[in-house]
Amino acid sequence: MELQQTIALIQVYQQQIEEIESEINELMSKIDSPITSVPGIANKMAAVIISETNNFKDFNSAEQVLAYAGLDPSVYQSGQLTSTHSKMVKRGSKYLRYAIFNATKYVCHWDSTFNAYLAKKRAEGKPYNVAVSHAAKKLTRVLFHLVKANVAFIPLA
């Protein structure tokens, strides 16, 4: 009896997920954002980025978006000392940071420019997640420019 109820509940959840995904796809087709032109960023990921940033309408620079996502480095200064190994501040929208990080992994897989950038950072000796965070910052700047200029992403190679 309990197993049947659990199965029925899972089926209801799956149906609700399918309905929400179809609504997201319908809304994204109406929006027609240049974010979806980037290889590796699909409708769901683009929807999170657009909704969390209000389609970048509230930002004047990509640096503001980086700060909002919590991707900017922390600043540590004391007298003449300035830290050279800063960590991400992780303030701001954790949902935006999560979406950008996951999108970056897919973009690095599908786009040769981002893949080369990730490989360059890895060759510099950076750990994988640090290299991905650098690529995420680059992707954020690219997305900001695409939306503000309303142009589609054109891969270099």
C-alpha positions, 0 to 999 in steps of 0.5 A: 500500500505504502509503495503504491502511494510512493509510486503514485507520488513520484508519477505526480512529481514527474508530471509536474516537472514535465509541465514546468519544463514545457512552460520554461521552453515556451517562455524561452522561445518568446524571450529569444535571448542571445544567451541560448546561442552559446553552445552548451547553454540550454533553455533551463540554464538560460532561464535561471541566468535570465531570471536571476539577473533580470536579463542584466537590466539592473547592471551597468558592467560585467563586474557588477554581475560578477559581484552579484554572483559572488564570483569576484575575488575577496580583497585582503589588504593590511598596510603594505600587504596585498594578498595575491591568493584571494578566494571567491567571496561567494556573496550574492545569488547562489542560484546564479553562481550555481547556474553559471558554474554548471553552464561553464562546464558545458560551454567548455565542453562544447566551445573550443575557445572556452575549452582552450582557456580552461586548458590554459588555466589547468596548464598554469597549475590551477586546480580544476574548480579554480580553472572553472571559476576563471572560465565562469568569470569569462563566460559571465562577461561574454553573456553580459556583452551578448545581452547588452549588445543583443547579438548571438554568440559566434564561435571562433573555431 
